[in-house]
Amino acid sequence: MTTQRNRTMDKDNRYWKAHKNIYNKLLNSLDQDIVDKIYRNPNCIEAHLLNNKVEKEIEQILEQESTA
């Protein structure tokens, strides 16, 4: 099953709490060179890939919470 990536999520407090936790977890798992690159240029491809991964995980978490 494919999900639509262009769906808009309600970016409420639950979203931002999940975003912060997941973003920090994923950022800490990266090599320091990549982290430095993201800090220097938040629009680099690595930053976009990280953000896409964060959004995907948030989507899964919020979907699980809504079906629980």
N, C-alpha and C positions, 0 to 999 in steps of 0.2 A: 504494500500500500504506500503510495507516495503522498506526501503532505504538500500543501501549497505554501511556498515560502513567502509569498506576498500577502498573506493574511495579516491583518493588524491585530496585535495583542493589546489587551488592556494593560497599560504599564502603570499598575497601581503599586501599593506598598509591597505586596507579595512578590510581584515581578522584580522590583528593585532589590529586595532582600536576596532573592534567588540569584539575581544578576551579580551582585557584589560577591557572594560566596563562590559561585561558579567561576567568575572572571579571575578572582584571586587564586583559586585552586589551579586553574589551567595556566595562568601566568607563571605561577611558582613551579610548574612542571616543565617549563621551557628552559632551554639553554640560556645562560646569561647574555650571550651575544644577541640572541633574538629578542630578549626582553629589552635590551638597550636600544635595538633598532626600532622597536615599537614605541619606546619612550621618545626617541629622537624624531620619529615620523609616524604619528598616529594614523596616517593614511597609507602606509606601506601595505604591501600585499600580505605580510605576516599579521598585521593588525586586523585586516579584513578577514583573514582566515580564522583568527582567534575569535573575532566578534561573531562570525557565522556559527562557529562551534558553540559559543556561549548561548546564542539565540536558540540553537537546536536543542541544547540540554534544557534550557528554561521551558521551551515549548513542551518537551516531554514531561517535565516535572509538573507543570501546571495542568497538563492534560490528565496525568495520573491523579492529581488532587481533585480534579473536577469529577472524575469517575468513581472516586472512592466513597 
